[in-house]
């Protein structure tokens, strides 16, 4: 199980480009990306026991417990590792308990699983500008992300219209300045404990300059983890 599999944990603030790099790796290498949100919706839709617990928590106005999230993620990871897939983790683990659970899960596995921790480095002022100027296609089947920063390569060709499907663009409610600042505050609180956990456990933590254009970030990432020949 898991022979030859690589797991890449992306740690970085919202707007640091984790999703963009993940999508590029999926496109170029055929990797799998963990999305806890999509997994939750999948379980709810299929009516699984985990899905019922998640649905109950949401309808009760409560956060889904770490116990449920960990069980759900471990099940998904098992399935992917059985197939020898390379995996990107973006948004999990979110806290120390989840990190410890992931560490235990990986140590219990049989096979050569290579685990990389990649930290996306980007100043808060750049993140605030990126997110406050980020707009998303409102077509649920599209969801392409654009930037309204002057001169950005991610700007739409037509004002507030998606290049791909011609759907309308809209700024997410949590991309307003006050919301972004609050999200960054919460992120930094959790980031420290996660990085300390991995450093104290002897895990190599590698930094990536996320201020560069995506093509350069992709090149640097590939070189950083030895993927130039893929």
N, C-alpha and C positions, 0 to 999 in steps of 0.2 A: 504493500500500500504506500502510495506517495513517492515511489522510487522516481527520482529525477524531477520531482515537483519543486517549483520555486514559489515562495510567498513573499510579496512585496507589501510592506506596511507603509502607506503614505500618511505622514503626519504633517499637518500644515493648517493655517487659519483659513476660514472661508474666503474665497476669492484668490487663493494662491496658485490656482491652476491645476490642482490635483485631478479634478474631473476631466479637464482637457487632455492632460497627459495620459490618464487612464484610457480615454477613448482612442487615443492614438496608438497605445500599446495593444488594445483590443483589435484595432484595424490592422496593424502591422504584424502582430505576432499571434493573434487569435487567443489571447489570454481571457480569463474569466474575471469579472469584477464582482465583489461582494457589495450588495446594496441591502442594508437591513430594512429600509423602507419598502423596497420591492418584495423582499422575502415576507415581510409582515402581510402585505396585501395579497400575496400568493396564498399564504396559509389561510387567511380569512376567506378568500374566494373559494378555496377548495374545501373549507369546512373541517380542517384537521383539528386535532385536539389542541395543538399549539395555537392555531388560528382562533379557536373559540376563546382561549384565555386572553389572547391579544385583543380580540374584539370586545370582550367583557371589560378589560382595563380601559380601553379607549372610550367606550360608551359610559363608563363610570367616572370619566374625567380624570383618570389616574395615569401616571406614567407606566409604561410596560416595564415590568421588573427585570433586573439584570438576569435573574435565574431563567426566565423565559427566553430572553434574547440570547443568552449563552447556549441554551439547549437548541434553539433554532439554528444558530450559526454553526455549532458543532456538527449538526446533522448535515447542513449544506456543505461544509468543508469535507466531511467524510465522503460525500458523494463525488465531489470534485477531485479529491486526492485518489480515490479509487480509479479514476480515469487518467490519472497522471497529469492533470491540468496545472498550468501556472496561474497563480491567483494574485489579484490586487485587492488589498484591504484599504478602503477609504471610508472613514467614519466608524470603524470598529478596529480595536477597542476604543471606547469613548472615555473610560475611567479605569482606575487601578484594579478594581475587582474583575472587570472584563479582561484586562491585560494579564492578570494572574491566571484566569481561567484559560485563556488562549495559550499561555506558556505551558500549562499543565497538559492541555490537549495535544500540543505538538510534541512534548516530551514522551507522551504515551504512545505515539505513532511508531510504527515499524517502517523503516525505509529512510532514504536519504532526502530529507526535506530541507532545502536551503531557505533560510529566513533572513530577509533584508529589511532594515528600518531606514526609511528615507525621510528626512526632514526638509520641508519646503521653506526656505528662508526668504522672507519678504517684509519690508518695513510696514508698520501699521498705516502710515499716511498713504502709501501706494495702494494698500488693500482697500482703504476707505474710498479712495478715488475710483478704483476699479468697480467696486460693488455699487456705489452710488450712481455710476454711469452704465450699469449692466441692465440690459433689457432681454426679455425672453419671449419667443414666439408663443402666442396663446393657443395655437393648435395643439391639442393634447397628444397627437400622433407625431408631432414635429419637435417642439421644445428647443429649437436651436437658440443658442445664446449669442447676443451681440453686445458690442461696446459702443457707447456714444462719445468716448474720449476722442477729441479731434486728432485726426491722422491715424487712428487705430486701424489695423488690418481687419479687425472684426466688426467694423461699421457696416450697416446694411447699405445696399446700393440705392434703395429708395427709402426716404424718411419714414421710419416707424412701420415698415413693411418687410416681412421675412423674404429673403432671397430665394429660399427653397420652396415654400408653399404659398407665398403671398398672404400669409396670415398676419394679423395685427401684432405688434410688439407692445409689451407692457413691462414696467418695472415691478419686481416682486415687492410685497409690502415689507418684508424683512430686509430689504436693501436700502431703506431710508436711513439717513445718516445716524440718527439716534439708535436705531435698531442694530446697525452695523457695529457701532462702538460698544454696545452691550454684548453682542455676540463675540466680539474680540476679547472682551474682558473675561467672559466665561471660558473661551477657548484657552487663553493663557493660564488660567487657574488649573485646568486639567492637563495642559501640555507639560508643565513642569513635573507633575507626578509621574506621567507616562515616561518621559525621557529619563528621569532619575531611576525608574524601575528598570528600564532596559540597560542603562549604563552600569547600574549596580549589579545587574545579573551577568555582566560580561558581554552583552550583545553589542556588536559594532553598530554605531549610529552614524549614518552618512548624511551630509548636508548637500542640498541642491539649491543653486541660485535661481529662484523662481521669478526674478525680475526681468530676466531675458525673454526674448520672443520664444514662442512655443517650440519652433523648430530647433533652436539652440538648447532649450531645456531638455528636449527629447534626446539630442545628441549627447549632452552632458550626462544624462541619466543612463543611457546605453553604455557609455564609456565607464561610468562609475561602478556599474554592476557587471561589467564584462559581457555586454550583449552585442558588441560591434559586428560580430560575425553571423548574427541571426538574420 
